[in-house]
Amino acid sequence: VDQQTIDKLLSLCQLSLQPDDREKLLRDLSSIVELVDFMQSIDTDGVKPLAHPLEVNQRFRPDEPDTSFEQERYQAIAPQTRDGLYLVPRVVE
């Protein structure tokens, strides 16, 4: 990773950085590339791929109906409601 690579990345991302931050980014990206290169150099032939690093079974609770959602109670403290719906400010015009 060199300054030209940093310049191109910043241009593609439409970002600008202060000189000190550019140097830190250069060091950080170089470290990441070195780590990836090291990981790619490790011989993984014969290693079984894992979906999860630990073979742990999840304990699930049984599905049981629950009536804990009390719509009237929650709507009583909502800023605005109408016909059982929560009214929120318009986000997109």
N, C-alpha and C positions, 0 to 999 in steps of 0.2 A: 504494500500500500504506500503510495507516495502523494505528494501535494496535488498532482494532476488528478488522481483518483478522488481525492477529497473535493477538489473544485467541481468535478463532474457530478459527484453525489449531491453536493449542495445545490448545484444548478438544477438537477433533476427534481430535487425536493423543494426547490424555490425557497431556500433558506440562506441566511448569511450568518457568519460567526465571527466573533472577535479573534484576533491572532492567537491569544492564549488558549481559547477554546478549540481552535483549529489544531493546535499542537496536541492538545489532550485527546481530541478525536482521532488524530493520526496514530498516537500511541495505543489508544484503546482498540482501534480497528486492527492494527498490526498484531496486538496480543491475541485478538479473537482469531485472526487468520492463522497464527502460529498454533493455537490450540486445535483448530480444525485440522490443520496439516498433521499434527501429532496424532490426533484421534484416527485419522485415515491411515496412518502408518501401522496401526496395531493390527496384528493378525487375528482375525475373527473367524477363520475357517473352523468348522466343527462346533461353533457356538450356536446354540439353539436361540432363535429370535424370541423375545418375550414381549407380550402385550403389556405386562406389568412386572416390575422388578421383584415383587414378592408374591408368592402363591398364597393369598389370603382370601378366604371366602367371606363375603359380606353377609352380615346377619340382617335380615329384613323383618320388619314388624308386619303383622298381618294387617290387611286392609280392613278397616272398620269404618262404617259410616259415622260421620261426626257432624254435629249441628252447631259447631262453635262460631260459625260466621253469622253474626246477627246484623243483618243489613240495616235495620232501622236504627240500631245503636250507632253504627259507624256513620250513617248518613246524617244523624243528628249533630255530629261534630264536624261534618264536611262544610267548607265554605259555601258551596252551591250545589243543589241537586234539583232534578226535575224528573218526574215519572220513574223514580227508582234508579236514575242514572246520575253519575257524578259529572258536573259541569266544570270544564277547565278552560283557561284562556286559549284562544286560537293561536296556533304556532305558525302555520303557513297561510299566507294570504292568497 
